[in-house]
């Protein structure tokens, strides 16, 4: 008899031997979260802390921000009084504080949703990463200082890592399992 040739490779779901692959993650009793979920949750919590630290950084570099506004006004040929500069700096710091608190809250809520195995949380995290990339390349990159850009790049890397870990097959199995419990 002729030997049957398997046309499937080692990376196929049956690993080329014709038998289906067993799921990589199985719930234990009590079930443990897979490592990919734990890593994604921790990365999102780091993102929340970095967002709050961005507020602190903004207040610590308030003088540099004031100088940047003064030099921009001078480049445009306008005269800015000290009161005008103080008002612009306070508005900018208020916006930074609100944005930082909102970002920290979103990071933290996404970490809690991922920890619970939420389907919508994974999709919402992907949408937020896409939004962050758009904001970074669309508005922040040309206008931010080097420290702000560095923190933003670190946040993008952390967010990208978290999203990749959320789409890992162990994470997907965990999310399917958690959502099947909720549906029952």
Buried (B, 14 or more C-beta within 10 A) or exposed (E): EEEEEEEEEEEEEEBEEEEEEEEEBEBEEEBEBBEBBBBBBBBBBBBBEBBBEBBEBBEEBBEEBBEBBBEEBEEEEEEBEEEBBBEBBEEBBEEBBEBBEEBBEBBBBBBEBBBBBBBEBBEBBBEBBEEBEEBBEEEBEEEBEEBBBEBBEEBBEBBBBBBBBBBBEBBBBBBBBBBEEEEE
